[in-house]
């Protein structure tokens, strides 16, 4: 066996695919490899027309080792949204050459069916900012309402709001709740869409190819990774194996950073002895997608059903290739699994062959549940309504899982100097019940948080790479822990027994939890703790007399909205250059990983000697040149009603009535003509900013407010330089 050891100096590497970068040969690789189990009867990509085929081909690196035999794996390895999203973001931020970025994906195709099934408001906001939202909406369906059905005594059925059950069967269930899926306060996008994971992967891969055509290499997978500091500049050593061709080949790759997005059975996590902490049970649920033949009235709503026959949850899905509407069902199958285990043991004794069964994805083992078992259980739960597979159709996808809520003991591993070198994202570092619908959403949010930090570490623009990269760990692990706690509480409430439902305070507890979940999924309720990229300056101006950020009823019930660590809320503004309405989020695209200084001016903006005018000049003429426009750019926001140029008075005037470019500092038109907006007083209240005082919010590439400063020339320059100087290297 010939061994050719190539030093592939990886600047970035992540796993569900693998990203690798070479220095000797100019390569960078990123390993982003998701590992999940798929049922044996999953249809091939060629058999499903719902996922458009990819055009073009991917040139693969030459084999490094010949004649190496690889045994069959007991699970598939596939690039999931977390890995592809991270690759796409890095490519958008400038790592476009094959010498800079390589994503290694063991799967030869995108997922043809099944897996994650929905995107929530914050994820949709991110896709909107990236210009991919419209493409998502073409292949998705909106989920607009939710409902709950429960078993009630026969005497109560006459008062049910549900349609009458068939006369031949006694009514067993009642709809106890139906309501709109409420959009979280100040969330820009819809609360929930249903979309196949394969379509998301397709959209991300197409975006990646537009920016880095050679960045994706399908076929190989990571078999070993470790820190080896014999080459100090590239201390991570990764071994990959490729059996996709006629020969099995292996090669070793040296890299600066490795990111494992390789799912719940993460090879990267195991290589670095990172433990999963939390609870895991053997309670088994089945999941199945099919075209339903049913008279159940809420089949197109997000619906939970609970009665003496069991528990089930409905997720409306998109159309399949034949134009038929799919539905996903989560079904409690634990008692059937236990009985089937006993039956299977007896079958082995008597010599009967074992039937094909469904994988339990998060335990990496076969269950004894078959599709017919799930269909039978659904018929029992939904009786007296009909619930069957439509004739002439087949099961689209099915799987099983056991309830578990676990978080990795660490999200990164460091070298001997304490520099984070290996990272985990997505299911590789947090797993939970899929019924909360946050696995894919939170996984991609991990990537959104890490991408810009990794980019600045790779490109040498980070002032302190160690503290910048450590902030990924502190921020995202805390969010994962919050997700696990929400998931645990939601599961306990959603599937509570009838006695608990009758207890005082149950409905109030449900309402409070739904509000928390709404805030979490929309992004409005997430807040990062203080770090090098989240700084809380004093909430007073230089004279130490008044707060410049406040909470009002308009901005989420009195909480301070524009606080460091929170997502900047979206508002619609008037762009003053052309009179067009504009969403502020559309000015926050993470171009090249740049920060945005949003200058909220006061009503004195038209006075050339005002604090507002001075603040604009400080930011545009002094700070941005120090850090370059690729690291920092600015938007200017003025109140819709302002004082006349002569100064404060009792009367206010509409700013749109003035010829602004003659009154504002010259640098405004020169550097921020198309990012200068007018905002109403209600909009200022939404941000908790006094339109008489103003403020400056520095927004990170991931849309999070990094810091907020008073609009005071005496302190703004020093505070901005201190904050940005701790993150970036100045010119």
C-alpha positions as CSV (number, residue, x, y, z in Angstrom):
1,X,0.0,0.0,0.0
2,X,1.5,3.3,-1.1
3,X,1.1,6.2,1.4
4,X,1.3,9.7,0.0
5,X,1.2,12.2,2.9
6,X,0.1,15.6,1.6
7,X,0.1,18.6,3.9
8,X,-3.3,20.2,3.3
9,X,-3.1,23.3,5.4
10,X,-6.7,23.8,6.3
11,X,-7.8,27.2,7.3
12,X,-11.4,26.0,7.9
13,X,-12.7,22.5,8.2
14,X,-16.3,21.2,9.2
15,X,-18.0,17.8,9.1
16,X,-21.5,16.5,7.4
17,X,-19.3,17.5,4.7
18,X,-15.6,18.1,5.2
19,X,-13.9,21.4,4.6
20,X,-10.1,21.3,4.1
21,X,-7.5,23.9,3.1
22,X,-4.0,23.2,1.9
23,X,-1.2,25.6,2.2
24,X,1.6,23.8,0.4
25,X,-0.7,23.2,-2.5
26,X,-2.9,26.2,-1.7
27,X,-5.8,24.3,-0.4
28,X,-8.3,25.0,2.4
29,X,-10.8,22.4,3.5
30,X,-13.8,22.7,5.7
31,X,-15.4,19.5,7.1
32,X,-19.2,19.8,7.5
33,X,-20.4,16.2,7.7
34,X,-23.8,15.3,9.1
35,X,-24.3,11.6,10.0
36,X,-27.8,10.4,10.3
37,X,-29.5,7.0,9.9
38,X,-31.9,6.5,7.0
39,X,-34.5,3.8,6.6
40,X,-33.5,1.0,4.3
41,X,-36.4,1.7,2.0
42,X,-35.6,5.4,1.5
43,X,-36.2,6.1,-2.2
44,X,-33.3,7.0,-4.4
45,X,-32.8,10.6,-5.6
46,X,-33.5,9.5,-9.1
47,X,-37.0,8.4,-8.2
48,X,-38.1,11.7,-6.7
49,X,-38.7,14.6,-9.0
50,X,-39.5,17.0,-6.1
51,X,-35.7,17.7,-5.7
52,X,-34.4,19.3,-8.9
53,X,-31.1,17.7,-10.0
54,X,-27.9,19.7,-9.7
55,X,-26.1,20.8,-12.8
56,X,-22.4,20.5,-13.5
57,X,-19.8,18.2,-12.0
58,X,-17.4,18.5,-9.1
59,X,-13.7,18.0,-9.7
60,X,-12.3,15.7,-7.0
61,X,-8.7,15.9,-5.7
62,X,-6.4,13.1,-6.8
63,X,-6.2,10.0,-4.6
64,X,-3.5,10.1,-2.0
65,X,-3.5,6.4,-1.0
66,X,-4.4,3.4,-3.2
67,X,-5.4,-0.1,-2.3
68,X,-6.9,0.7,1.1
69,X,-10.0,-1.4,1.8
70,X,-12.9,0.2,3.5
71,X,-15.6,-1.8,5.3
72,X,-19.3,-0.9,5.0
73,X,-20.5,1.7,7.5
74,X,-23.6,1.0,9.5
75,X,-24.9,4.5,8.8
76,X,-24.9,7.1,6.0
77,X,-22.9,10.3,6.2
78,X,-24.6,13.3,4.6
79,X,-24.2,17.1,4.3
80,X,-27.0,18.7,6.3
81,X,-28.2,22.3,6.3
82,X,-25.8,23.3,9.2
83,X,-22.7,22.2,7.2
84,X,-23.8,23.5,3.8
85,X,-25.0,26.8,5.4
86,X,-21.6,27.3,7.0
87,X,-19.8,26.6,3.7
88,X,-22.0,28.9,1.8
89,X,-21.5,31.8,4.3
90,X,-17.7,31.4,4.2
91,X,-17.8,31.4,0.4
92,X,-20.0,34.5,0.4
93,X,-17.5,36.1,2.7
94,X,-14.6,35.7,0.3
95,X,-13.3,32.1,0.7
96,X,-14.2,31.3,-2.9
97,X,-11.2,29.5,-4.4
98,X,-10.6,25.7,-4.1
99,X,-7.4,26.7,-2.4
100,X,-9.4,28.5,0.3
101,X,-12.4,26.3,0.9
102,X,-13.4,22.7,0.3
103,X,-16.5,21.0,1.7
104,X,-16.3,17.2,1.8
105,X,-19.7,15.5,1.8
106,X,-19.9,11.7,2.0
107,X,-23.4,11.7,0.4
108,X,-23.5,11.7,-3.4
109,X,-26.9,13.5,-3.5
110,X,-29.1,15.8,-1.4
111,X,-31.7,14.1,0.8
112,X,-34.5,12.9,-1.4
113,X,-37.2,12.8,1.3
114,X,-37.9,13.2,5.0
115,X,-35.8,14.6,7.9
116,X,-36.3,18.1,9.2
117,X,-39.5,19.7,8.1
118,X,-39.8,23.4,9.0
119,X,-38.2,26.8,9.2
120,X,-39.2,29.4,11.8
121,X,-39.3,33.1,11.8
122,X,-35.6,33.9,12.6
123,X,-34.3,31.4,10.1
124,X,-36.6,32.9,7.4
125,X,-35.2,36.4,8.3
126,X,-31.7,35.2,7.7
127,X,-32.6,33.6,4.4
128,X,-34.3,36.9,3.4
129,X,-31.2,38.9,4.2
130,X,-29.2,36.5,2.1
131,X,-31.6,36.8,-0.8
132,X,-32.7,33.2,-0.7
133,X,-36.1,33.6,0.9
134,X,-38.1,33.7,-2.4
135,X,-36.5,30.5,-3.5
136,X,-37.6,28.8,-0.3
137,X,-41.1,30.0,-0.6
138,X,-41.5,28.4,-4.0
139,X,-41.1,24.9,-2.6
140,X,-42.7,25.3,0.9
141,X,-46.1,25.7,2.4
142,X,-47.1,28.1,5.2
143,X,-48.4,26.7,8.5
144,X,-51.0,29.3,9.6
145,X,-52.9,27.7,12.5
146,X,-52.6,25.1,15.3
147,X,-55.1,22.9,16.9
148,X,-55.4,20.5,19.8
149,X,-57.8,17.5,20.1
150,X,-58.4,15.5,23.3
151,X,-60.7,12.8,24.5
152,X,-63.7,14.0,26.5
153,X,-66.6,12.3,28.3
154,X,-69.5,11.3,26.1
155,X,-71.7,14.0,27.7
156,X,-69.3,16.7,26.7
157,X,-69.2,15.7,23.0
158,X,-72.5,17.5,22.2
159,X,-70.9,20.8,23.0
160,X,-67.8,20.1,20.9
161,X,-66.8,22.7,18.3
162,X,-65.5,19.9,16.1
163,X,-67.7,18.6,13.2
164,X,-70.0,15.7,13.9
165,X,-68.5,12.3,13.9
166,X,-70.0,9.6,11.7
167,X,-73.3,8.4,13.0
168,X,-72.2,4.8,13.2
169,X,-69.4,5.6,15.6
170,X,-69.6,7.3,19.0
171,X,-67.7,10.6,19.2
172,X,-64.4,10.1,21.0
173,X,-62.6,13.3,20.5
174,X,-63.2,17.0,20.7
175,X,-61.2,20.0,19.3
176,X,-60.3,21.8,22.5
177,X,-58.3,24.6,20.8
178,X,-57.8,26.2,17.4
179,X,-55.9,29.4,16.9
180,X,-53.6,31.3,14.6
181,X,-49.9,30.8,14.9
182,X,-49.1,34.1,16.4
183,X,-46.1,36.0,15.0
184,X,-43.6,37.0,17.8
185,X,-43.5,40.7,18.7
186,X,-41.5,42.5,16.0
187,X,-40.7,39.4,14.0
188,X,-40.4,40.3,10.4
189,X,-41.3,36.9,8.8
190,X,-43.9,34.3,9.0
191,X,-43.9,32.1,12.1
192,X,-43.5,28.7,10.4
193,X,-43.2,27.2,6.9
194,X,-43.0,23.5,6.1
195,X,-40.3,22.6,3.6
196,X,-38.3,19.4,2.9
197,X,-34.8,19.4,4.2
198,X,-33.6,18.3,0.8
199,X,-34.9,21.4,-0.8
200,X,-33.0,23.6,1.7
201,X,-29.8,21.6,0.9
202,X,-30.4,22.1,-2.8
203,X,-30.8,25.9,-2.4
204,X,-27.7,26.1,-0.2
205,X,-25.7,24.0,-2.6
206,X,-26.7,26.1,-5.6
207,X,-25.8,29.3,-3.6
208,X,-22.4,27.7,-2.8
209,X,-21.7,26.9,-6.4
210,X,-22.4,30.5,-7.4
211,X,-19.7,31.8,-5.1
212,X,-17.3,28.8,-4.9
213,X,-17.9,26.4,-7.8
214,X,-15.3,23.9,-6.7
215,X,-15.8,24.0,-3.0
216,X,-17.9,20.8,-2.6
217,X,-16.4,17.3,-2.9
218,X,-18.9,14.5,-2.6
219,X,-18.0,11.0,-1.6
220,X,-15.3,11.0,1.1
221,X,-15.8,11.0,4.8
222,X,-13.7,11.6,7.8
223,X,-12.4,8.6,9.6
224,X,-10.0,10.2,12.1
225,X,-9.1,13.7,13.3
226,X,-6.7,14.9,16.0
227,X,-4.6,17.8,17.1
228,X,-0.9,17.2,16.1
229,X,1.2,20.3,16.6
230,X,4.3,19.0,14.8
231,X,3.3,21.7,12.3
232,X,2.4,24.5,14.7
233,X,0.7,26.7,12.1
234,X,-1.7,23.9,11.1
235,X,-2.1,21.8,14.1
236,X,-5.2,19.7,13.1
237,X,-4.6,16.5,11.3
238,X,-7.6,14.9,9.5
239,X,-7.7,11.5,7.7
240,X,-10.4,11.1,5.0
241,X,-11.4,8.1,3.0
242,X,-13.2,7.9,-0.3
243,X,-14.8,4.7,-1.6
244,X,-17.1,6.4,-4.1
245,X,-15.0,5.5,-7.1
246,X,-13.5,2.2,-8.3
247,X,-10.7,2.3,-5.7
248,X,-10.8,3.1,-2.0
249,X,-8.3,5.9,-1.2
250,X,-7.3,7.8,1.9
251,X,-5.4,11.0,2.5
252,X,-4.2,13.0,5.4
253,X,-4.9,16.7,5.6
254,X,-3.4,19.3,7.8
255,X,-5.5,22.3,8.7
256,X,-5.8,25.3,11.0
257,X,-9.5,24.8,11.9
258,X,-11.9,21.9,11.8
259,X,-15.7,22.2,12.2
260,X,-17.7,19.1,12.8
261,X,-21.3,19.3,11.7
262,X,-21.5,15.5,11.5
263,X,-24.8,14.9,13.3
264,X,-25.8,13.0,16.4
265,X,-23.2,10.3,15.8
266,X,-20.4,12.8,15.2
267,X,-17.1,11.3,14.4
268,X,-15.4,14.6,15.2
269,X,-17.0,14.7,18.6
270,X,-15.9,11.2,19.4
271,X,-12.4,11.7,18.1
272,X,-11.9,14.5,20.6
273,X,-13.6,12.8,23.5
274,X,-16.3,15.4,23.9
275,X,-19.2,13.9,25.9
276,X,-23.0,14.4,25.4
277,X,-24.6,15.4,28.7
278,X,-28.3,15.2,29.6
279,X,-31.2,12.8,29.5
280,X,-31.9,10.0,27.0
281,X,-34.7,7.4,27.2
282,X,-35.8,4.4,25.3
283,X,-39.3,5.8,24.7
284,X,-39.8,5.4,20.9
285,X,-41.8,7.6,18.6
286,X,-42.5,6.9,14.9
287,X,-42.4,9.5,12.2
288,X,-44.0,9.0,8.8
289,X,-44.7,11.2,5.7
290,X,-47.6,10.1,3.4
291,X,-50.6,11.3,1.4
292,X,-53.5,10.9,3.8
293,X,-57.0,9.7,2.9
294,X,-58.9,11.3,5.8
295,X,-62.0,13.2,6.9
296,X,-60.2,14.6,9.9
297,X,-60.9,18.4,9.7
298,X,-57.5,19.7,10.9
299,X,-55.2,17.7,8.6
300,X,-53.7,21.0,7.3
301,X,-53.1,22.5,10.7
302,X,-50.3,22.0,13.2
303,X,-52.3,19.6,15.4
304,X,-51.7,17.5,18.5
305,X,-54.1,14.6,19.4
306,X,-54.2,12.8,22.7
307,X,-56.6,10.2,23.8
308,X,-56.7,6.7,25.4
309,X,-55.4,5.2,22.1
310,X,-52.3,7.2,22.1
311,X,-50.6,10.5,21.1
312,X,-49.9,12.0,17.7
313,X,-48.9,15.2,16.1
314,X,-49.6,16.5,12.6
315,X,-47.2,18.7,10.5
316,X,-48.7,19.8,7.2
317,X,-46.2,19.2,4.4
318,X,-45.7,20.3,0.8
319,X,-46.9,18.6,-2.4
320,X,-45.0,15.6,-3.6
321,X,-43.9,15.0,-7.2
322,X,-47.4,13.9,-8.2
323,X,-49.0,17.0,-6.9
324,X,-50.5,15.3,-3.8
325,X,-50.3,17.1,-0.4
326,X,-48.1,15.2,2.1
327,X,-48.6,15.2,5.8
328,X,-46.1,14.3,8.5
329,X,-47.2,12.4,11.7
330,X,-45.3,11.9,14.9
331,X,-46.8,8.9,16.7
332,X,-46.1,7.4,20.2
333,X,-45.1,3.8,19.4
334,X,-43.4,2.8,22.6
335,X,-45.8,0.1,23.7
336,X,-45.7,-1.5,20.2
337,X,-41.9,-1.3,20.1
338,X,-41.7,-3.2,23.4
339,X,-44.2,-5.9,22.3
340,X,-42.5,-6.2,19.0
341,X,-39.1,-6.8,20.7
342,X,-40.6,-9.7,22.5
343,X,-42.2,-11.1,19.4
344,X,-39.0,-10.7,17.4
345,X,-37.0,-12.6,20.0
346,X,-39.5,-15.5,19.7
347,X,-39.3,-15.3,15.9
348,X,-35.5,-15.8,16.0
349,X,-36.0,-18.8,18.2
350,X,-38.4,-20.5,15.8
351,X,-36.3,-19.6,12.8
352,X,-38.5,-17.2,10.9
353,X,-36.8,-14.5,8.9
354,X,-36.6,-11.0,10.4
355,X,-38.8,-8.4,8.6
356,X,-37.5,-5.0,7.4
357,X,-38.0,-2.5,10.2
358,X,-37.4,1.2,10.8
359,X,-34.2,2.6,12.3
360,X,-34.2,4.5,15.6
361,X,-32.1,7.4,14.3
362,X,-30.7,8.8,17.6
363,X,-29.8,5.3,19.0
364,X,-28.2,3.9,15.8
365,X,-30.2,0.7,16.1
366,X,-33.1,-1.1,14.4
367,X,-36.5,-0.8,15.9
368,X,-39.2,-3.5,15.5
369,X,-41.6,-0.9,14.2
370,X,-42.8,-1.2,10.6
371,X,-44.9,1.3,8.5
372,X,-48.0,-0.9,8.9
373,X,-47.6,-0.6,12.7
374,X,-47.7,3.2,12.4
375,X,-50.7,3.2,10.1
376,X,-52.6,1.0,12.5
377,X,-51.8,3.2,15.5
378,X,-52.9,6.3,13.6
379,X,-56.2,4.7,12.7
380,X,-56.8,3.9,16.4
381,X,-55.8,7.4,17.6
382,X,-57.9,9.3,15.0
383,X,-61.0,7.1,15.2
384,X,-63.9,7.7,14.6
385,X,-62.3,9.7,11.7
386,X,-60.7,7.9,8.8
387,X,-56.9,8.1,8.6
388,X,-55.3,5.9,6.0
389,X,-52.7,6.0,3.2
390,X,-54.4,7.1,0.0
391,X,-54.8,4.3,-2.5
392,X,-52.3,4.4,-5.3
393,X,-49.7,6.2,-3.2
394,X,-46.8,5.0,-1.1
395,X,-45.1,6.0,2.1
396,X,-42.8,9.0,1.3
397,X,-40.5,8.5,4.3
398,X,-40.5,7.0,7.7
399,X,-38.2,6.7,10.7
400,X,-38.2,6.3,14.5
401,X,-36.5,8.0,17.4
402,X,-36.2,7.9,21.1
403,X,-36.7,11.0,23.3
404,X,-33.4,12.5,24.4
405,X,-32.3,16.0,25.4
406,X,-28.5,16.3,25.5
407,X,-25.8,19.0,25.0
408,X,-22.1,18.4,24.3
409,X,-19.8,19.1,27.3
410,X,-17.9,21.5,25.1
411,X,-18.4,23.0,21.6
412,X,-14.7,23.4,20.8
413,X,-11.3,21.9,21.5
414,X,-8.1,24.0,21.8
415,X,-4.5,23.5,21.0
416,X,-1.7,23.7,23.6
417,X,-1.8,27.5,23.4
418,X,-5.5,27.7,24.2
419,X,-6.6,28.6,20.7
420,X,-9.8,26.9,19.6
421,X,-9.1,24.7,16.7
422,X,-12.0,22.2,16.5
423,X,-15.6,23.2,16.6
424,X,-19.0,21.4,16.7
425,X,-22.2,22.7,15.2
426,X,-25.8,21.4,14.9
427,X,-26.8,17.9,16.1
428,X,-23.1,17.1,16.7
429,X,-23.4,19.2,19.9
430,X,-27.1,19.3,20.8
431,X,-30.0,16.8,20.3
432,X,-33.6,17.0,21.4
433,X,-37.1,16.0,20.5
434,X,-37.9,17.0,16.9
435,X,-41.5,18.0,17.6
436,X,-40.5,21.5,18.8
437,X,-39.2,22.0,15.3
438,X,-35.9,23.7,16.2
439,X,-33.2,21.2,15.4
440,X,-32.4,22.4,11.9
441,X,-33.2,26.1,12.8
442,X,-30.8,26.2,15.8
443,X,-28.2,24.2,13.9
444,X,-28.1,26.8,11.1
445,X,-28.0,29.5,13.7
446,X,-24.9,27.9,15.1
447,X,-23.3,28.2,11.6
448,X,-24.5,31.8,11.3
449,X,-22.8,32.6,14.6
450,X,-19.5,30.8,13.8
451,X,-19.0,31.7,10.1
452,X,-18.0,35.4,10.5
453,X,-15.8,34.6,13.5
454,X,-14.0,31.8,11.7
455,X,-13.6,34.1,8.6
456,X,-11.9,36.8,10.5
457,X,-9.6,34.3,12.3
458,X,-8.7,32.8,8.9
459,X,-8.1,36.1,7.1
460,X,-6.1,37.6,9.9
461,X,-8.4,40.5,10.5
462,X,-9.3,39.4,14.1
463,X,-7.5,41.3,16.8
464,X,-7.6,38.3,19.1
465,X,-8.7,35.1,17.4
466,X,-8.8,33.2,20.7
467,X,-11.4,35.4,22.4
468,X,-13.4,35.8,19.2
469,X,-13.7,32.1,18.6
470,X,-14.3,31.3,22.2
471,X,-17.4,33.6,22.0
472,X,-18.9,31.0,19.7
473,X,-18.7,28.5,22.4
474,X,-20.1,30.7,25.2
475,X,-22.9,32.0,23.1
476,X,-24.2,28.9,21.3
477,X,-23.8,26.4,24.2
478,X,-26.0,28.6,26.4
479,X,-28.6,28.7,23.6
480,X,-28.5,24.9,23.2
481,X,-29.1,24.5,27.0
482,X,-32.0,26.9,26.7
483,X,-33.4,24.9,23.8
484,X,-33.1,21.6,25.7
485,X,-34.9,23.1,28.7
486,X,-37.7,24.5,26.5
487,X,-38.0,21.2,24.8
488,X,-38.3,19.3,28.1
489,X,-41.0,21.7,29.4
490,X,-42.9,21.7,26.1
491,X,-42.9,17.9,26.0
492,X,-44.2,17.6,29.6
493,X,-47.0,20.2,29.0
494,X,-48.0,19.1,25.5
495,X,-48.4,15.5,26.4
496,X,-49.6,16.0,30.0
497,X,-52.2,13.5,31.3
498,X,-55.8,14.4,31.8
499,X,-55.5,14.9,35.5
500,X,-52.7,17.5,35.2
501,X,-54.7,19.4,32.6
502,X,-57.4,19.9,35.1
503,X,-55.1,21.4,37.7
504,X,-55.3,25.1,38.4
505,X,-52.8,27.2,36.4
506,X,-52.2,24.6,33.7
507,X,-53.6,26.8,30.9
508,X,-51.6,29.8,32.2
509,X,-48.5,27.7,32.2
510,X,-49.2,26.6,28.6
511,X,-49.7,30.2,27.5
512,X,-46.5,31.4,29.1
513,X,-44.5,28.6,27.6
514,X,-45.9,29.2,24.1
515,X,-44.8,32.9,24.5
516,X,-41.3,31.8,25.4
517,X,-41.2,29.4,22.5
518,X,-42.4,32.1,20.2
519,X,-39.7,34.4,21.4
520,X,-37.0,31.7,21.0
521,X,-38.0,30.6,17.5
522,X,-38.4,34.1,16.2
523,X,-35.1,35.2,17.6
524,X,-36.6,38.0,19.5
525,X,-36.3,36.2,22.8
526,X,-32.6,35.2,22.4
527,X,-30.0,37.2,24.2
528,X,-26.2,36.6,24.3
529,X,-24.2,37.3,27.5
530,X,-21.4,39.8,27.6
531,X,-18.1,38.9,25.8
532,X,-15.6,40.5,23.5
533,X,-18.4,40.8,20.8
534,X,-21.2,41.9,23.3
535,X,-20.3,44.9,25.4
536,X,-22.7,46.9,27.6
537,X,-21.4,50.5,28.0
538,X,-22.8,52.7,30.7
539,X,-26.5,53.5,29.9
540,X,-25.9,57.2,30.4
541,X,-24.6,60.1,28.4
542,X,-21.3,61.9,29.3
543,X,-23.0,64.2,31.8
544,X,-24.3,61.0,33.6
545,X,-27.8,62.4,33.8
546,X,-30.1,60.4,31.5
547,X,-30.6,57.0,30.0
548,X,-30.6,56.9,26.2
549,X,-32.2,53.4,25.8
550,X,-35.5,52.6,27.4
551,X,-38.3,50.1,27.4
552,X,-41.9,50.9,26.3
553,X,-45.1,49.0,25.7
554,X,-44.5,49.4,22.0
555,X,-41.3,47.4,22.1
556,X,-42.2,44.1,23.7
557,X,-43.9,44.8,27.0
558,X,-41.4,47.1,28.6
559,X,-38.2,45.2,28.0
560,X,-35.2,47.1,26.5
561,X,-35.1,45.9,22.9
562,X,-31.9,47.4,21.5
563,X,-29.7,45.8,24.2
564,X,-26.3,44.3,23.4
565,X,-26.7,40.6,22.8
566,X,-30.2,40.8,21.2
567,X,-31.1,40.7,17.5
568,X,-31.7,44.1,16.1
569,X,-35.5,44.4,15.5
570,X,-36.7,45.1,12.0
571,X,-38.7,48.2,11.2
572,X,-39.8,49.6,7.9
573,X,-38.2,53.0,7.1
574,X,-38.3,55.7,4.4
575,X,-35.2,55.8,2.3
576,X,-34.6,59.5,1.9
577,X,-32.6,59.3,-1.4
578,X,-35.5,58.0,-3.4
579,X,-38.6,57.9,-1.1
580,X,-38.8,54.1,-1.1
581,X,-39.9,52.0,1.9
582,X,-37.0,49.9,3.2
583,X,-36.6,47.2,5.9
584,X,-33.6,47.9,8.0
585,X,-32.7,44.2,8.0
586,X,-32.0,44.5,4.3
587,X,-29.1,46.7,5.1
588,X,-27.6,44.2,7.5
589,X,-26.4,41.5,5.1
590,X,-23.2,39.9,6.5
591,X,-21.1,41.1,3.5
592,X,-17.5,40.0,4.1
593,X,-18.3,39.6,7.8
594,X,-18.6,43.4,8.2
595,X,-20.1,45.2,11.3
596,X,-22.8,47.9,10.8
597,X,-22.9,51.1,12.7
598,X,-26.6,52.2,12.8
599,X,-26.6,55.9,13.7
600,X,-30.0,56.9,15.2
601,X,-29.9,60.6,15.0
602,X,-31.8,63.0,17.2
603,X,-34.2,65.7,16.1
604,X,-31.3,68.2,15.9
605,X,-29.9,66.4,12.8
606,X,-30.3,69.4,10.5
607,X,-28.2,71.7,12.6
608,X,-24.5,71.5,11.4
609,X,-23.2,71.8,15.0
610,X,-25.5,69.2,16.5
611,X,-24.5,66.0,18.3
612,X,-26.2,64.1,15.5
613,X,-24.1,65.8,12.8
614,X,-20.9,65.4,14.7
615,X,-21.6,61.7,15.3
616,X,-22.1,61.1,11.6
617,X,-18.8,62.7,10.9
618,X,-17.0,60.7,13.6
619,X,-18.3,57.4,12.3
620,X,-18.0,58.0,8.5
621,X,-14.8,60.1,8.4
622,X,-12.7,58.8,11.4
623,X,-13.7,55.3,12.4
624,X,-14.5,53.6,9.2
625,X,-11.2,54.7,7.5
626,X,-9.4,53.2,10.5
627,X,-10.9,49.8,10.1
628,X,-11.8,49.8,6.3
629,X,-15.3,49.6,4.8
630,X,-14.9,45.8,4.5
631,X,-15.0,45.6,8.3
632,X,-17.3,48.5,9.2
633,X,-20.0,50.4,7.3
634,X,-22.8,52.6,8.4
635,X,-26.5,53.4,8.1
636,X,-28.0,56.8,9.1
637,X,-31.5,56.9,10.6
638,X,-33.2,60.2,11.3
639,X,-36.5,60.9,13.1
640,X,-39.4,61.5,10.7
641,X,-40.1,64.8,12.5
642,X,-37.2,67.1,13.2
643,X,-36.3,70.6,14.4
644,X,-35.6,73.2,11.8
645,X,-32.0,73.8,10.8
646,X,-31.9,76.9,13.1
647,X,-32.3,74.7,16.2
648,X,-34.8,73.3,18.7
649,X,-38.2,74.9,18.9
650,X,-41.7,74.0,19.8
651,X,-42.5,73.1,16.2
652,X,-41.4,70.0,14.4
653,X,-41.1,69.6,10.6
654,X,-41.2,66.5,8.3
655,X,-37.6,65.8,7.3
656,X,-38.7,64.7,3.9
657,X,-39.7,68.3,3.1
658,X,-36.0,69.5,3.2
659,X,-33.3,69.2,0.6
660,X,-31.2,67.1,2.9
661,X,-27.9,66.8,1.1
662,X,-27.3,70.5,1.6
663,X,-28.0,70.3,5.3
664,X,-26.4,67.0,6.4
665,X,-22.7,66.6,6.7
666,X,-21.1,66.1,3.2
667,X,-19.9,62.6,4.1
668,X,-23.5,61.5,4.4
669,X,-24.3,61.7,0.7
670,X,-20.8,60.5,-0.2
671,X,-20.7,57.4,2.0
672,X,-24.3,56.7,3.0
673,X,-26.6,58.1,0.4
674,X,-28.6,54.8,-0.1
675,X,-28.5,53.9,3.6
676,X,-29.9,57.0,5.0
677,X,-33.5,56.6,6.3
678,X,-36.3,58.4,8.2
679,X,-38.1,56.6,11.0
680,X,-41.3,57.5,12.8
681,X,-41.5,58.2,16.5
682,X,-43.3,54.8,16.9
683,X,-40.3,53.2,15.2
684,X,-37.9,54.9,17.6
685,X,-40.0,53.6,20.5
686,X,-39.8,50.2,19.0
687,X,-36.0,50.4,19.5
688,X,-36.4,52.1,22.9
689,X,-34.5,55.1,21.6
690,X,-35.5,58.7,22.4
691,X,-35.8,60.6,19.1
692,X,-34.6,63.7,21.0
693,X,-31.3,62.1,22.1
694,X,-30.5,59.4,19.5
695,X,-27.9,56.6,19.9
696,X,-25.5,54.4,17.9
697,X,-26.0,50.7,17.7
698,X,-23.2,48.5,16.4
699,X,-24.7,45.4,14.7
700,X,-22.6,42.2,14.2
701,X,-22.6,40.3,10.9
702,X,-25.2,37.8,12.4
703,X,-27.7,40.7,13.1
704,X,-27.0,40.8,16.9
705,X,-26.4,44.1,18.5
706,X,-22.8,44.1,19.7
707,X,-22.9,47.4,21.6
708,X,-25.0,50.6,22.0
709,X,-23.5,54.0,22.7
710,X,-25.0,57.4,23.4
711,X,-25.0,60.0,20.6
712,X,-22.5,62.1,22.5
713,X,-19.3,63.3,20.7
714,X,-17.4,63.3,24.0
715,X,-17.7,59.5,24.4
716,X,-18.8,58.0,21.1
717,X,-15.4,57.9,19.4
718,X,-13.6,56.3,22.4
719,X,-16.3,53.8,23.0
720,X,-16.6,52.7,19.4
721,X,-12.8,52.4,19.1
722,X,-12.5,50.4,22.3
723,X,-15.3,48.0,21.2
724,X,-14.2,47.5,17.6
725,X,-10.5,47.5,18.4
726,X,-10.9,44.5,20.6
727,X,-12.4,42.6,17.6
728,X,-10.6,43.9,14.5
729,X,-7.1,44.8,13.6
730,X,-7.0,48.5,12.6
731,X,-5.2,49.6,9.5
